[in-house]
Amino acid sequence: DQNNYGNADGLLYRYSQDGSLMWKTILPESVYELWQCLALSNGNVLILGYEKGLVPERIGLLEYSPDGNLVNEFSFINQTRSGSGSLSFSSVYGIELGNGNIALVMPSLAALNGATFPRIVVLSPELNILFERLYSADDLISENAMRQMSLVESSDHRLMILGKSFPWNAPNDIHFAFSLGLEADTYE
């Protein structure tokens, strides 16, 4: 529950196609704030989120087998905004790439003024970091905060980052969409 803010344990349930409960588990503190679950091509489930606490600077990944066993656990630091309302700047989104690697995108601090820009992290199926890059104002529109990012992989293996951007000095109701395309040789 991304609105939980650390008040209760995260839970994961697996149901059969007929709706009966197969298993349930309490998530470790490395994914206390749950953001996304991915069904992987190997049958496992990858859980993405943030560690316990109100400052979402440590991203956690948990991989569970179809029978509910924890197969792999990994976490890493991502510098984000902290304080009131910071979780809206702290989403993490992932996809499984055609080659089996996992690509993640998240907002990350890139400037002293508090602007957040996309950070891409590509992990192997074993959850080892293969590639990472923090984009900056030189790559995108300067002086904007970017959040609510997602990823799409095209059939020719281009990775597209999609998200919402808003200018710092504009009213809160002004937002812009942004996209950034990456060639496969820049992230695989």
C-alpha positions in Angstrom: 0.0 0.0 0.0 1.9 3.1 -1.2 -0.2 5.3 1.2 0.7 3.2 4.2 3.8 5.4 5.2 5.3 2.7 7.4 2.3 2.0 9.7 1.9 -1.7 8.9 3.8 -4.6 7.3 3.5 -5.2 3.6 1.8 -8.5 2.6 2.0 -10.6 -0.5 -0.8 -13.1 -1.4 -1.0 -15.6 -4.2 -4.3 -16.9 -5.4 -5.1 -19.8 -7.8 -7.1 -19.2 -10.9 -10.2 -20.4 -9.0 -9.6 -17.7 -6.3 -8.4 -19.9 -3.5 -5.4 -18.7 -1.4 -2.2 -20.6 -2.3 0.1 -18.8 0.1 0.8 -15.5 1.8 3.8 -13.9 3.3 4.8 -10.7 5.2 7.3 -8.8 3.1 10.7 -8.1 4.7 11.5 -4.5 5.7 13.5 -4.0 2.4 10.2 -3.6 0.7 8.1 -2.0 3.4 6.4 0.5 1.0 5.3 -1.6 -2.0 5.2 0.1 -5.4 5.0 -2.7 -8.0 4.8 -6.4 -8.6 6.2 -7.9 -11.8 5.3 -11.4 -13.1 8.6 -12.6 -14.6 8.9 -14.9 -17.6 10.5 -17.6 -15.4 7.3 -17.8 -13.3 8.7 -15.8 -10.3 7.3 -12.5 -9.0 9.5 -9.5 -8.5 8.4 -7.0 -5.8 9.7 -3.4 -6.0 9.5 -0.8 -3.2 11.2 1.2 -0.5 12.7 0.1 2.8 11.0 0.9 6.1 11.0 4.6 7.1 9.7 7.9 5.9 12.8 8.8 3.9 12.5 6.7 0.7 16.2 6.5 -0.2 16.7 2.7 -0.3 15.0 0.8 -3.1 14.3 -2.9 -2.3 13.7 -5.8 -4.7 12.4 -9.2 -3.7 12.0 -12.2 -6.0 9.6 -14.9 -5.0 9.2 -18.3 -6.5 5.7 -19.6 -7.6 5.5 -21.5 -4.3 6.1 -18.4 -2.2 9.8 -18.9 -1.3 12.1 -15.8 -1.3 14.6 -16.5 -4.0 16.5 -13.2 -4.1 16.7 -9.9 -2.2 18.6 -6.8 -3.3 18.5 -3.1 -2.3 20.4 0.0 -3.3 20.5 3.7 -2.5 18.6 6.3 -4.5 18.8 9.9 -3.4 15.3 11.4 -3.5 13.4 14.2 -2.0 12.5 13.7 1.7 9.9 15.2 3.9 6.2 15.9 3.6 4.8 14.6 0.4 8.1 13.0 -0.6 6.6 9.6 -1.6 5.0 11.2 -4.7 8.6 11.9 -5.9 9.8 8.4 -5.0 8.0 5.9 -7.3 10.0 3.1 -8.7 8.9 1.3 -11.9 10.3 -1.8 -13.6 9.9 -4.0 -16.6 11.5 -7.3 -17.7 13.4 -6.7 -20.9 13.3 -9.1 -23.8 16.8 -10.4 -22.9 15.6 -11.3 -19.4 17.3 -8.3 -17.6 15.2 -6.0 -15.4 15.1 -2.3 -16.1 14.1 0.2 -13.4 13.3 3.9 -13.6 12.9 6.2 -10.6 13.2 9.9 -9.8 16.5 10.8 -8.3 18.0 14.1 -7.0 20.2 15.7 -9.7 20.5 19.3 -8.6 20.9 21.4 -5.5 17.5 23.0 -6.1 15.8 19.7 -5.4 14.9 18.9 -9.0 14.4 15.1 -9.6 15.4 13.5 -12.9 15.2 10.0 -14.3 17.6 7.3 -13.1 17.8 4.1 -15.0 19.2 0.9 -13.4 19.4 -2.3 -15.4 19.8 -5.5 -13.4 20.7 -9.1 -14.5 18.2 -11.8 -13.8 20.3 -12.5 -10.7 19.7 -8.8 -9.6 23.2 -7.6 -10.2 23.6 -4.0 -11.5 24.7 -4.1 -15.1 24.1 -0.4 -16.0 23.0 2.7 -14.3 22.7 6.3 -15.3 21.2 9.5 -13.8 19.9 11.9 -16.4 20.2 15.6 -15.8 19.0 18.9 -17.0 21.5 18.7 -19.9 19.7 15.5 -21.1 16.1 16.8 -20.6 14.2 20.0 -19.8 16.1 22.1 -17.2 14.7 23.3 -13.9 11.8 20.8 -13.9 11.0 18.1 -11.4 10.1 14.8 -12.9 8.1 12.0 -11.4 5.6 9.2 -11.9 7.9 7.6 -14.4 7.3 4.4 -16.3 9.2 2.3 -18.9 8.3 0.7 -22.2 10.6 -1.5 -24.4 9.9 -1.3 -28.1 10.1 -4.3 -30.5 13.5 -2.9 -31.7 14.7 -2.9 -28.0 14.6 0.9 -27.6 13.7 1.8 -24.0 11.3 4.7 -23.6 11.0 6.6 -20.3 7.6 8.2 -19.8 6.6 10.5 -17.0 5.2 13.7 -15.6 7.2 17.0 -15.4 6.2 20.3 -13.8 8.0 23.6 -13.7 9.2 24.8 -10.3 7.7 28.3 -10.5 4.3 27.3 -12.1 1.0 26.7 -10.3 0.5 23.1 -9.0 -2.0 22.3 -11.7 0.4 22.7 -14.6 2.1 19.5 -15.6 3.8 18.3 -18.8 4.4 14.9 -20.1 7.9 13.9 -21.1 9.5 11.0 -22.9 13.1 10.0 -23.4 14.2 7.3 -25.9 17.3 5.2 -25.4 19.0 3.0 -27.9 19.6 -0.6 -26.8 23.4 -0.2 -26.9 23.3 2.6 -24.3 21.6 0.5 -21.6 22.1 -3.3 -22.2 
